[in-house]
Amino acid sequence: SSWMERISQWTASWSSHGLNLFGVSTTANGTIVSSNSFAVNIVAECTAVGPLLLFMGAVAAYPTAWRSKGKGLLLGAAVLTSVNLVRIMSLFWIGSNYPRYLDVAHLLVWQTLIILLAIVLWLFWADRMAVARNA
């Protein structure tokens, strides 16, 4: 399988684990997360790869030391991946309990929030780098 397929499988697996921690009984089989009453397929666009590429490109383009860029990339990867898992878990819950709101939550709310998070995270990091550079 391709690396994107493996990332989608990883995302499905960890989303299922998270849901189970919150008492939602799910299983992950490949890229499918399912319960007795609902299932989702985690495709490439459901992973944190898109927001991460946006964030990583902005960090890489910023004029600062590679060590600072490395710290920024680690921060971004941790935050965006974690928030993306919360996103999928919340969408699974919404789809299971309030299916008529799933499209709005998925396509309007969460897609907007995850991209804004990548931008705000970069602004936070860039502001810290500017402060460090001017100190």
Stockholm file with secondary structure:
# STOCKHOLM 1.0

chainA/1-135         SSWMERISQWTASWSSHGLNLFGVSTTANGTIVSSNSFAVNIVAECTAVGPLLLFMGAVAAYPTAWRSKGKGLLLGAAVLTSVNLVRIMSLFWIGSNYPRYLDVAHLLVWQTLIILLAIVLWLFWADRMAVARNA
#=GR chainA/1-135 SS CCHHHHHHHHHHHHHHHHHHHTTCCCEEETTEEECSSCEEECCGGGSSHHHHHHHHHHHHHSSSCHHHHHHHHHHHHHHHHHHHHHHHHHHHHHHHHCGGGHHIIIIIIIHHHHHHHHHHHHHHHHHHHHHHHHC
#=GC SS_cons         CCHHHHHHHHHHHHHHHHHHHTTCCCEEETTEEECSSCEEECCGGGSSHHHHHHHHHHHHHSSSCHHHHHHHHHHHHHHHHHHHHHHHHHHHHHHHHCGGGHHIIIIIIIHHHHHHHHHHHHHHHHHHHHHHHHC
//
